[in-house]
Amino acid sequence: MPEIPNPLLLPYAKLTEFLGRALGSSYEVALHDLTNKERSIVAIANNHISGREIGAPLTNIALSILKDKSYETSDYRLNYYGVAINGKTLRSNTLFIKDNARLIGMLCINFDDSQFRAVSSQIMGLCHPDFFVEDFVSQFGPGAVPAEQRMPEKFGNSAEAVAADAVSGELELLGVTAERLTANERLQILTKLEADGIFLLKGAVKDVAEGLCCSQASIYRYLSQIRNSKHAETR
């Protein structure tokens, strides 16, 4: 049995192992203990899918759930998409584990359908020309990522990787490099990262400062401005 900081999650460790074996090798099952957000995974089955190990941190999606408190009005989140370290698209589902309404853990199931999509493409290739399969079926077929889901779940093995990936994603959306950011663009990025819960991770200020090519003091000033503005709006 793995070492789990919160004893209430011990039964879920065995459930993680069971589901991994029962569902098969296309399904990764991961148990997160929220006692330590930077090393939250305490049990994982079929981890070849995401490449993560025990001790990996919460993902960007998990952090955003903590930040927006959506777990307070729901017991689970179904059928959102993630991207594994190797670039594979996954279909993800998360059960919120609560103790008297307090979120203490998450049980996540990530499905890798790549082998099935490969077979599907081969079958489609038997009845359609290659260009049709490549240009149309792959774009609108079951493996396509919905356009409205701009932010996929990203899986990393360290808190630093989660923060760095969040920064690079925002820079990519703006189409600029960190060195060429204006003050308003930097504020825009930090506002998004704050809303997504990235700063719930210890050390995130340092990692984000490195990613944005500025000082940690600058990050703290921006965060103070963002939080004071949000506080004023809610008064």
C-alpha positions as CSV (number, residue, x, y, z in Angstrom):
1,M,0.0,0.0,0.0
2,P,1.5,3.4,-0.9
3,E,2.2,6.0,1.7
4,I,-0.9,8.3,1.8
5,P,-0.9,11.5,4.0
6,N,-4.7,11.5,4.4
7,P,-5.8,8.1,5.8
8,L,-9.3,8.7,4.5
9,L,-8.0,8.0,1.0
10,L,-6.5,4.6,1.8
11,P,-9.5,2.7,0.4
12,Y,-9.2,4.6,-2.8
13,A,-5.7,3.4,-3.4
14,K,-6.9,-0.2,-3.7
15,L,-9.8,1.1,-5.9
16,T,-7.2,2.7,-8.1
17,E,-5.4,-0.6,-8.6
18,F,-8.6,-2.5,-9.1
19,L,-9.9,-0.1,-11.8
20,G,-6.6,-0.1,-13.6
21,R,-6.7,-3.9,-13.9
22,A,-10.4,-4.1,-14.6
23,L,-10.6,-1.4,-17.3
24,G,-7.3,-2.4,-19.0
25,S,-4.1,-0.8,-20.3
26,S,-5.9,1.9,-22.2
27,Y,-7.1,3.5,-19.0
28,E,-4.9,5.3,-16.5
29,V,-6.3,5.7,-13.0
30,A,-4.7,8.3,-10.7
31,L,-5.4,9.1,-7.1
32,H,-4.6,12.6,-5.9
33,D,-4.2,13.5,-2.2
34,L,-4.7,17.3,-1.8
35,T,-2.6,17.3,1.4
36,N,0.4,18.2,-0.8
37,K,-0.5,19.8,-4.1
38,E,3.1,19.6,-5.4
39,R,3.3,15.8,-4.8
40,S,-0.4,14.9,-5.0
41,I,-0.4,11.6,-6.8
42,V,-0.3,8.8,-4.2
43,A,-1.5,5.9,-6.3
44,I,-1.5,5.4,-10.1
45,A,-2.3,2.5,-12.4
46,N,-1.2,2.2,-16.1
47,N,1.0,5.3,-15.8
48,H,2.5,4.6,-19.2
49,I,-0.4,6.6,-20.6
50,S,0.7,10.0,-19.1
51,G,4.2,9.1,-18.1
52,R,3.7,10.3,-14.5
53,E,4.9,8.7,-11.3
54,I,3.8,8.7,-7.7
55,G,4.7,12.1,-6.4
56,A,3.6,14.0,-9.5
57,P,1.7,17.3,-8.9
58,L,-1.8,18.4,-9.5
59,T,-2.5,19.3,-13.2
60,N,-3.6,22.7,-14.4
61,I,-7.2,21.5,-14.6
62,A,-7.2,20.2,-11.0
63,L,-5.7,23.5,-9.9
64,S,-8.4,25.5,-11.7
65,I,-11.1,23.3,-10.0
66,L,-9.6,24.2,-6.6
67,K,-9.6,27.8,-7.6
68,D,-13.1,28.1,-8.9
69,K,-14.5,25.7,-6.3
70,S,-16.7,24.0,-8.9
71,Y,-16.4,20.8,-6.7
72,E,-18.8,22.5,-4.3
73,T,-21.7,22.1,-6.7
74,S,-20.7,18.8,-8.4
75,D,-19.4,15.4,-7.4
76,Y,-17.5,14.8,-10.6
77,R,-16.3,16.2,-13.9
78,L,-16.8,14.1,-17.0
79,N,-15.4,13.8,-20.5
80,Y,-12.9,16.7,-20.8
81,Y,-9.7,16.3,-22.8
82,G,-6.1,16.1,-21.8
83,V,-2.8,15.9,-23.5
84,A,-0.2,13.4,-22.3
85,I,3.6,14.1,-22.2
86,N,3.9,12.2,-25.5
87,G,1.3,14.4,-27.1
88,K,-1.5,11.8,-27.1
89,T,-5.0,13.2,-26.6
90,L,-6.9,11.7,-23.7
91,R,-10.5,11.7,-22.5
92,S,-10.5,12.4,-18.8
93,N,-12.9,12.1,-15.9
94,T,-12.5,13.1,-12.3
95,L,-14.4,12.1,-9.1
96,F,-14.2,14.6,-6.3
97,I,-13.5,12.9,-3.0
98,K,-15.0,14.9,-0.1
99,D,-15.1,14.7,3.7
100,N,-18.0,16.7,5.0
101,A,-18.1,18.8,1.8
102,R,-14.3,19.5,2.1
103,L,-12.4,18.4,-1.0
104,I,-9.6,16.0,0.1
105,G,-8.8,14.1,-3.0
106,M,-9.5,13.4,-6.7
107,L,-9.8,10.0,-8.5
108,C,-9.0,10.5,-12.2
109,I,-9.5,8.2,-15.1
110,N,-7.7,9.0,-18.4
111,F,-8.6,7.1,-21.5
112,D,-6.2,6.7,-24.4
113,D,-8.1,5.9,-27.6
114,S,-5.2,6.2,-30.0
115,Q,-5.0,2.6,-30.9
116,F,-8.8,2.6,-31.7
117,R,-8.5,5.7,-33.8
118,A,-5.7,4.1,-35.8
119,V,-7.9,1.1,-36.5
120,S,-10.8,3.5,-37.4
121,S,-8.6,5.4,-39.8
122,Q,-7.6,2.1,-41.5
123,I,-11.3,1.1,-41.9
124,M,-12.2,4.6,-43.2
125,G,-9.3,4.3,-45.7
126,L,-10.9,1.2,-47.2
127,C,-14.0,3.2,-48.3
128,H,-12.6,6.7,-48.8
129,P,-9.7,8.2,-50.8
130,D,-6.7,9.1,-48.6
131,F,-7.1,12.8,-49.0
132,F,-10.7,12.6,-47.7
133,V,-9.7,10.7,-44.6
134,E,-6.8,13.1,-43.9
135,D,-8.6,16.4,-44.7
136,F,-12.1,15.6,-43.4
137,V,-12.4,12.6,-41.2
138,S,-9.4,13.5,-39.0
139,Q,-10.6,17.0,-38.7
140,F,-14.2,16.3,-37.7
141,G,-14.0,12.7,-36.5
142,P,-14.2,11.3,-33.0
143,G,-10.6,12.0,-32.3
144,A,-10.8,15.7,-33.0
145,V,-10.5,18.2,-30.2
146,P,-13.5,20.5,-29.8
147,A,-12.7,24.1,-30.7
148,E,-14.4,25.4,-27.5
149,Q,-12.0,23.5,-25.3
150,R,-9.1,25.8,-25.5
151,M,-7.3,24.6,-22.4
152,P,-6.6,20.9,-22.2
153,E,-5.4,19.1,-19.1
154,K,-1.6,18.9,-19.2
155,F,0.2,16.1,-17.3
156,G,3.6,16.8,-15.7
157,N,5.9,15.1,-13.3
158,S,6.8,18.3,-11.4
159,A,5.2,21.5,-10.1
160,E,7.8,23.4,-12.1
161,A,6.6,21.7,-15.3
162,V,3.0,22.6,-14.6
163,A,3.8,26.3,-14.0
164,A,6.2,26.4,-17.1
165,D,3.6,24.8,-19.3
166,A,0.9,27.3,-18.2
167,V,3.2,30.2,-19.0
168,S,4.2,28.9,-22.4
169,G,0.5,28.3,-23.2
170,E,-0.4,31.9,-22.5
171,L,2.6,33.2,-24.4
172,E,1.6,31.1,-27.4
173,L,-2.0,32.4,-27.3
174,L,-0.7,36.0,-27.3
175,G,1.8,35.2,-30.0
176,V,4.7,36.9,-28.3
177,T,7.9,35.9,-26.5
178,A,8.5,36.7,-22.8
179,E,11.2,39.2,-23.7
180,R,8.8,41.3,-25.7
181,L,5.8,41.4,-23.4
182,T,4.3,44.7,-22.6
183,A,3.2,45.5,-19.0
184,N,-0.5,45.1,-20.0
185,E,0.3,41.7,-21.6
186,R,2.2,40.5,-18.6
187,L,-0.8,41.6,-16.4
188,Q,-3.2,39.7,-18.7
189,I,-1.1,36.5,-18.4
190,L,-0.8,36.7,-14.7
191,T,-4.5,37.4,-14.3
192,K,-5.3,34.2,-16.2
193,L,-2.7,32.2,-14.2
194,E,-4.1,33.5,-11.0
195,A,-7.7,32.5,-12.1
196,D,-6.4,29.1,-13.1
197,G,-4.9,28.4,-9.7
198,I,-1.3,28.1,-10.7
199,F,-0.2,30.1,-7.7
200,L,-1.7,27.5,-5.4
201,L,1.6,25.6,-6.0
202,K,4.5,26.3,-3.8
203,G,7.3,27.9,-5.8
204,A,5.0,29.0,-8.6
205,V,6.0,32.6,-8.3
206,K,9.7,31.7,-8.9
207,D,8.8,29.5,-11.9
208,V,6.4,32.0,-13.5
209,A,9.0,34.8,-13.0
210,E,11.6,32.8,-14.9
211,G,9.1,32.0,-17.6
212,L,8.1,35.6,-18.1
213,C,11.7,36.9,-17.8
214,C,11.0,39.2,-14.8
215,S,11.7,39.3,-11.1
216,Q,9.8,37.6,-8.4
217,A,9.1,41.0,-6.9
218,S,7.4,42.1,-10.1
219,I,5.2,39.0,-10.0
220,Y,4.2,39.8,-6.4
221,R,3.3,43.4,-7.3
222,Y,1.2,42.2,-10.2
223,L,-0.6,39.6,-8.0
224,S,-1.3,42.2,-5.4
225,Q,-2.8,44.5,-8.0
226,I,-4.9,41.6,-9.4
227,R,-6.1,40.5,-6.0
228,N,-6.9,44.0,-4.8
229,S,-8.9,44.7,-7.9
230,K,-10.8,41.4,-7.5
231,H,-11.5,42.2,-3.8
232,A,-12.8,45.7,-4.8
233,E,-15.1,44.2,-7.3
234,T,-16.7,41.9,-4.7
235,R,-17.2,44.6,-2.1
